[in-house]
Amino acid sequence: MANEGTIRIHRSIAGTGAAFRVSFVPYDSDDQGVAGIRSFHEVQHVRAFLKTLGVGQDLIADALRQLAAGRSASLPNVSIAESVVKSAGLVTTASMARR
């Protein structure tokens, strides 16, 4: 079963923590709970992570262009297999409570 939603990437300017935070917000989440977030220190790691999620090269290139132009990127209408979402650690807390 596939989940459709939006991948959001935010780049942090200040601080000593991870520079990039990636989340997946499924459309059926009804904005309840908090999206699972993965953190990365380098943009190359973000690129590799998106690839493991099954995101196409054209969408990855678009996300990297958005990040180069500003502090965030958004990839709407992405379909990711439920098993991939779970193994990637992007399960929302609301989804976890229902299971």
N, C-alpha and C positions, 0 to 999 in steps of 0.2 A: 504494500500500500504506500502511496506517495503523499507527502504533505506539500501543499502549495503555500507560498508565503513570500516574505521579503527578507533578504539578507541585508543587514545593516552593518556598516564598518565605520568606526569612529577612530580618528587619530588624535591622541592626546599630545598637546604641545608641552605642557609643564609636568613636573614630577619626575620621579625616578622609576616608576613602575613601567609596565608594558606600554609601548607606544600605540598599539593597535588593538581594538576590541571588536570582535566579530560576533554578531548575534543573528539568529533566525527566528522570525516572528511568523508563525503559521496564521493563515487567514481565518481558520476556525477557532482561534484562541480567544476570541471575544475580548481581547485586551485584558484578560484576567491572568494574574501571575506575572512572573518575571521571566523573560526569555533567558535561555541558557547562553552564557557568554564565554567565548574563548579569547584568550589574550596572547598577543605575539609582540616580539620586540622589533622585528624587521619586516618590511613589506614583502620580501621574498618568501617569508613564512606564511604570510597571508595568502599570497598567490598559490603556494603549494597546498594550503588548507582548502581553498576554494576548489582546487583541482580534485582533491580527495572527496569533496562533496558532490562531484559530478557536474560542476558548473562549467559551461562551455568556454572555450578560449576567448570568443568575442565578448562575452559578459565579463570575464576576468579582466580583459584589456580595458573595457569600459569602466570597471570599478577602479582600476589603477589610475586611469585618466581623471576620474572624479576626485580621487585622493590627492593627486598632484595639483589639482585646481583648488582644493579646499581641505577642510578637516574631516569630511565624512563622505561616504558613498552609500548608495542604496540600489539594490538590485531587486525590483519587484517581479512578481509572477515567476518565481523560481520553484521548480518541483524537485523535491529531494525525497528519496525513499526513507520510510520511517526507520528502518534498520540503520541507515547511514546517519540520520539525525541523532539517534540514540548513541551509536558508537562514537560520534564526533563530540558528544557532550553538549548538544544544543537543545536538550529537552527543556521545555518550560516547567516551572514549578507547579503550575496549575495542571499540566498534563501528567506530571508525576503523581499528584495527589489523587487523580481519577483512576489510576491503574492499580 
